[in-house]
Amino acid sequence: MGPDPDGEGDVVATLVRYAPADAPVATRAVLYVHGFTDYFFQEHLAQHLAAQGYAFYALDLRKCGRSQRAGQTPHYVSDLALYDGELNRSLQVIREETELPVLIMAHSTGGLVTSLWLNRLQATGGARAQGITGLVLNSPWFDLQGPGYYRSVGTPLLEGLGRWRGFAKLPLGVSTAYGDSLHHSVSGEWDYNLDWKPLSGYAVHAGWLRAIRRGHLRLHKGLNIGVPALILRSKATKFMSKYGPAADLADLVLDVKQIQRWSGCLGERTNIVPIEGARHDVFLSSETPRTQAFRELDSWLKWLADSPETGA
């Protein structure tokens, strides 16, 4: 992607393709975008969508997962619009390779990033003109969780700190509860690279969180993403510093009430579906809520494909 505007050398982004020999002929395509302290490893999601006739692609954003390079700060950007470069290029590659309509799917921070990107696409004719037919968000990060003063006096303070000392680490504490609930080495069932998705997460830097808060505030003013959206979330939030059985039944990362509140700001038809017992990544939940999440996804995708509005 060329030189990093934030001064950390050249940056790259990685487009992952799922292309098994026995996959059915694809009639649509999907681009998946991960969240913070994350990268694409959810092979079961790729398998499921490939079986539904989707050519599956996933993007590891700059400085994330497979795209990390020595000397770079994991996940750091000073402006979420910088991700437009790899999102636009990925969409171009998918359209060139498949000539199919494209579904965008994103998790957590990726949900904020892609929503803002789709809104900016309105300046070039909109998402539909780019071949995009819909958006599926898995627990999108639409507001800053925690005490109210984080969102009131904390935001202008962060604006100044993030502007002048962007790489300063914020003292937000450490929790391994979510990571422990997922990884097979502790209490979970999933195997992934702990160098790219550490159990306790990455450090949060002031300039990055400033970019996030600016994205939140833009979303809260109302977007126009140009396509229908499905929002999947857990029914409950439970913030925990250490793993316990309750960690397997709730979102440990985000406030699901905030997801519910702000999803209407996307500006198009939205379906919001709470999943009982789901984790923060609903597709990494235990079997029962995970099955429900896939059922809801399939039902919505069928509606999208049959909708005369989308022509998907």
C-alpha positions as CSV (number, residue, x, y, z in Angstrom):
1,M,0.0,0.0,0.0
2,G,3.0,2.3,-0.1
3,P,4.5,4.5,2.6
4,D,2.6,4.7,5.9
5,P,1.1,8.2,6.5
6,D,1.8,7.5,10.2
7,G,5.5,7.1,9.6
8,E,6.1,3.4,10.2
9,G,7.6,2.5,6.9
10,D,5.8,0.8,4.0
11,V,2.5,-0.8,4.8
12,V,0.9,-3.9,3.2
13,A,-2.6,-5.4,3.4
14,T,-3.4,-9.1,2.8
15,L,-6.3,-10.5,0.8
16,V,-7.1,-14.0,1.8
17,R,-9.0,-16.3,-0.6
18,Y,-10.9,-19.5,0.4
19,A,-10.8,-21.7,-2.7
20,P,-11.4,-25.4,-2.0
21,A,-11.4,-27.7,-5.1
22,D,-14.9,-29.0,-4.2
23,A,-16.6,-25.6,-3.7
24,P,-19.9,-25.2,-5.7
25,V,-19.9,-22.7,-8.5
26,A,-20.1,-19.2,-6.9
27,T,-23.0,-16.9,-7.7
28,R,-22.0,-14.2,-5.3
29,A,-18.9,-13.0,-3.4
30,V,-18.2,-11.8,0.1
31,L,-15.4,-9.7,1.6
32,Y,-14.8,-10.2,5.4
33,V,-13.1,-7.5,7.6
34,H,-11.9,-8.3,11.1
35,G,-11.8,-6.2,14.2
36,F,-9.2,-4.9,16.7
37,T,-6.7,-7.5,18.0
38,D,-7.9,-9.8,15.3
39,Y,-7.3,-11.2,11.8
40,F,-9.1,-13.7,9.6
41,F,-8.9,-17.3,10.9
42,Q,-12.6,-18.3,11.0
43,E,-12.3,-21.1,8.4
44,H,-15.7,-22.5,9.4
45,L,-17.3,-19.2,8.4
46,A,-15.6,-19.4,5.0
47,Q,-16.7,-23.0,4.6
48,H,-20.3,-22.1,5.4
49,L,-20.5,-19.2,3.0
50,A,-18.8,-21.1,0.2
51,A,-21.4,-23.9,0.6
52,Q,-24.0,-21.1,0.2
53,G,-22.5,-20.2,-3.2
54,Y,-20.2,-17.4,-2.1
55,A,-16.7,-16.8,-3.4
56,F,-15.1,-16.0,0.0
57,Y,-12.4,-13.4,0.6
58,A,-11.1,-11.8,3.8
59,L,-8.9,-8.8,4.3
60,D,-6.2,-8.5,7.0
61,L,-5.9,-4.7,7.2
62,R,-2.6,-2.9,7.3
63,K,-0.5,-3.7,10.4
64,C,-3.0,-6.5,11.3
65,G,-2.5,-10.2,11.3
66,R,-0.7,-11.4,8.2
67,S,0.0,-7.7,7.3
68,Q,2.1,-6.9,10.4
69,R,5.7,-5.9,9.7
70,A,8.6,-5.5,12.0
71,G,8.8,-2.1,13.6
72,Q,5.1,-1.3,13.1
73,T,2.6,-0.7,15.9
74,P,-0.1,-3.4,15.5
75,H,-3.5,-2.0,14.2
76,Y,-2.3,1.6,14.5
77,V,-3.9,4.2,12.2
78,S,-4.5,7.8,12.9
79,D,-7.5,8.0,10.6
80,L,-9.9,5.2,9.7
81,A,-10.2,6.6,6.2
82,L,-6.7,5.3,5.6
83,Y,-8.2,1.8,5.3
84,D,-10.1,2.9,2.2
85,G,-7.0,2.1,0.2
86,E,-7.0,-1.6,0.9
87,L,-10.8,-1.8,0.9
88,N,-11.1,-0.3,-2.5
89,R,-8.3,-2.4,-3.9
90,S,-9.8,-5.6,-2.4
91,L,-13.2,-4.8,-3.9
92,Q,-11.5,-4.2,-7.3
93,V,-9.7,-7.5,-7.2
94,I,-12.8,-9.4,-6.2
95,R,-14.9,-7.8,-9.0
96,E,-12.1,-8.5,-11.5
97,E,-11.7,-12.1,-10.5
98,T,-15.4,-13.0,-10.1
99,E,-17.5,-10.4,-11.8
100,L,-20.0,-11.1,-9.1
101,P,-22.0,-8.9,-6.7
102,V,-20.2,-8.5,-3.4
103,L,-21.5,-8.8,0.2
104,I,-19.5,-7.0,2.9
105,M,-19.2,-8.7,6.2
106,A,-17.3,-7.2,9.2
107,H,-16.7,-7.8,12.9
108,S,-16.4,-5.2,15.8
109,T,-14.0,-2.4,14.8
110,G,-14.3,-3.7,11.2
111,G,-18.0,-2.9,11.4
112,L,-17.3,0.8,12.1
113,V,-14.6,0.9,9.5
114,T,-16.7,-0.6,6.7
115,S,-19.8,1.5,7.6
116,L,-17.8,4.7,7.3
117,W,-16.2,3.4,4.0
118,L,-19.6,2.6,2.5
119,N,-20.8,6.1,3.4
120,R,-17.8,7.7,1.7
121,L,-18.5,5.6,-1.4
122,Q,-21.6,7.8,-1.9
123,A,-19.3,10.4,-3.3
124,T,-18.4,8.1,-6.2
125,G,-21.9,6.8,-7.0
126,G,-22.6,4.7,-3.9
127,A,-22.0,1.1,-2.9
128,R,-24.5,-0.4,-5.4
129,A,-22.6,1.3,-8.2
130,Q,-19.5,-0.6,-7.0
131,G,-21.3,-3.9,-7.1
132,I,-21.9,-4.1,-3.3
133,T,-25.3,-5.5,-2.4
134,G,-25.4,-5.7,1.4
135,L,-23.6,-5.4,4.7
136,V,-23.5,-8.0,7.6
137,L,-22.1,-6.7,10.9
138,N,-21.1,-9.0,13.7
139,S,-21.1,-7.0,17.0
140,P,-20.0,-3.7,15.4
141,W,-18.2,-1.1,17.6
142,F,-20.5,1.9,17.4
143,D,-19.7,3.7,20.6
144,L,-17.2,3.8,23.4
145,Q,-18.1,1.4,26.2
146,G,-17.6,2.1,29.9
147,P,-18.5,5.0,32.2
148,G,-20.2,8.0,30.7
149,Y,-17.3,10.4,31.3
150,Y,-15.3,8.4,28.8
151,R,-17.7,9.7,26.2
152,S,-18.1,13.2,27.6
153,V,-15.0,14.9,29.0
154,G,-12.8,12.0,27.9
155,T,-13.4,12.5,24.2
156,P,-12.0,16.1,24.0
157,L,-9.1,15.1,26.2
158,L,-8.4,12.2,23.9
159,E,-8.6,14.5,20.9
160,G,-5.7,16.6,22.1
161,L,-3.6,13.7,23.4
162,G,-4.2,11.7,20.2
163,R,-3.2,14.7,18.0
164,W,0.1,15.4,19.7
165,R,1.1,12.1,21.3
166,G,-0.6,9.6,19.0
167,F,1.6,6.6,19.9
168,A,1.1,7.1,23.7
169,K,-0.3,4.0,25.3
170,L,-3.5,4.4,27.3
171,P,-3.7,2.8,30.8
172,L,-6.9,0.8,30.2
173,G,-6.0,-2.3,32.2
174,V,-5.5,-5.9,30.9
175,S,-8.1,-8.6,30.7
176,T,-7.6,-12.1,29.3
177,A,-11.2,-13.2,29.9
178,Y,-12.3,-12.9,26.2
179,G,-9.2,-14.5,24.8
180,D,-9.3,-17.3,27.4
181,S,-12.9,-18.0,26.4
182,L,-11.9,-18.5,22.8
183,H,-8.5,-20.1,22.5
184,H,-8.1,-23.9,22.8
185,S,-5.0,-23.6,25.0
186,V,-7.2,-22.2,27.8
187,S,-11.0,-22.7,27.9
188,G,-12.1,-22.3,24.3
189,E,-12.3,-24.4,21.1
190,W,-10.6,-22.2,18.6
191,D,-7.0,-22.4,17.3
192,Y,-5.4,-19.2,16.0
193,N,-2.1,-17.4,16.0
194,L,-1.5,-15.7,19.4
195,D,1.1,-13.4,18.0
196,W,-1.6,-11.9,15.8
197,K,-4.4,-12.2,18.4
198,P,-3.0,-12.2,21.9
199,L,-5.1,-13.4,24.8
200,S,-4.9,-10.0,26.5
201,G,-5.2,-7.9,23.4
202,Y,-2.9,-5.3,22.0
203,A,-2.1,-2.0,23.7
204,V,-4.5,0.9,22.9
205,H,-2.8,4.0,21.6
206,A,-4.2,7.6,21.9
207,G,-4.0,8.4,18.2
208,W,-5.8,5.2,17.2
209,L,-8.6,5.7,19.8
210,R,-8.9,9.3,18.7
211,A,-9.6,8.0,15.2
212,I,-12.1,5.5,16.6
213,R,-13.9,8.3,18.5
214,R,-14.0,10.5,15.4
215,G,-15.6,7.6,13.5
216,H,-18.1,7.1,16.3
217,L,-19.2,10.7,16.2
218,R,-19.5,10.7,12.4
219,L,-21.7,7.6,12.7
220,H,-23.9,9.2,15.3
221,K,-24.7,12.1,13.0
222,G,-26.1,9.5,10.5
223,L,-24.6,7.7,7.6
224,N,-25.9,6.5,4.2
225,I,-24.3,3.2,3.5
226,G,-26.4,2.7,0.5
227,V,-27.3,-1.0,1.0
228,P,-29.4,-3.1,3.5
229,A,-27.7,-4.3,6.7
230,L,-28.0,-7.2,9.1
231,I,-26.6,-6.6,12.6
232,L,-26.0,-9.7,14.8
233,R,-25.2,-9.2,18.5
234,S,-25.3,-10.9,21.8
235,K,-28.3,-10.4,24.0
236,A,-26.1,-9.5,27.0
237,T,-22.9,-7.7,28.0
238,K,-20.7,-8.8,30.9
239,F,-17.4,-7.1,31.5
240,M,-15.0,-9.5,33.3
241,S,-11.3,-9.3,34.0
242,K,-10.8,-13.1,34.5
243,Y,-12.5,-16.0,32.7
244,G,-15.5,-17.7,34.3
245,P,-18.4,-19.7,32.9
246,A,-20.4,-16.6,32.4
247,A,-17.8,-15.5,29.8
248,D,-19.1,-18.0,27.4
249,L,-22.7,-16.5,27.3
250,A,-22.2,-12.8,26.7
251,D,-20.3,-10.1,24.9
252,L,-17.3,-9.3,27.1
253,V,-16.0,-6.5,24.9
254,L,-18.8,-4.2,23.8
255,D,-22.0,-2.8,25.3
256,V,-24.8,-4.5,23.3
257,K,-27.2,-1.7,24.2
258,Q,-24.9,0.8,22.3
259,I,-25.0,-1.5,19.3
260,Q,-28.8,-1.6,19.4
261,R,-29.0,2.2,19.9
262,W,-26.7,3.3,17.0
263,S,-27.4,0.7,14.3
264,G,-30.2,2.8,13.1
265,C,-27.7,5.5,12.0
266,L,-26.6,3.4,9.0
267,G,-29.2,5.1,6.9
268,E,-30.6,2.1,5.1
269,R,-32.9,-0.8,6.0
270,T,-31.4,-2.6,9.0
271,N,-32.3,-5.9,10.7
272,I,-30.9,-6.2,14.2
273,V,-30.9,-9.7,15.7
274,P,-29.9,-10.4,19.3
275,I,-28.5,-13.9,19.8
276,E,-29.0,-15.5,23.2
277,G,-25.8,-16.7,24.7
278,A,-23.5,-15.3,22.0
279,R,-20.0,-14.1,22.5
280,H,-18.6,-10.9,21.1
281,D,-17.8,-12.7,17.9
282,V,-21.1,-14.4,17.4
283,F,-19.6,-16.9,15.0
284,L,-17.1,-18.0,17.7
285,S,-19.9,-18.7,20.2
286,S,-20.6,-22.1,21.6
287,E,-22.6,-24.4,19.3
288,T,-26.2,-23.5,20.1
289,P,-25.9,-19.7,19.6
290,R,-23.5,-20.2,16.8
291,T,-26.0,-22.3,15.0
292,Q,-28.7,-19.7,15.6
293,A,-26.4,-17.0,14.2
294,F,-25.8,-19.0,11.0
295,R,-29.5,-19.6,10.7
296,E,-30.3,-15.9,11.0
297,L,-27.5,-15.1,8.5
298,D,-28.8,-17.6,6.0
299,S,-32.4,-16.4,6.3
300,W,-31.3,-12.8,5.7
301,L,-29.1,-13.7,2.8
302,K,-32.0,-15.5,1.2
303,W,-34.1,-12.3,1.6
304,L,-31.3,-10.3,0.1
305,A,-31.0,-12.6,-2.9
306,D,-34.7,-12.5,-3.5
307,S,-35.2,-8.8,-2.9
308,P,-36.1,-6.9,-6.0
309,E,-34.4,-3.9,-4.5
310,T,-31.0,-5.5,-4.4
311,G,-30.9,-7.7,-7.4
312,A,-28.3,-9.8,-5.5
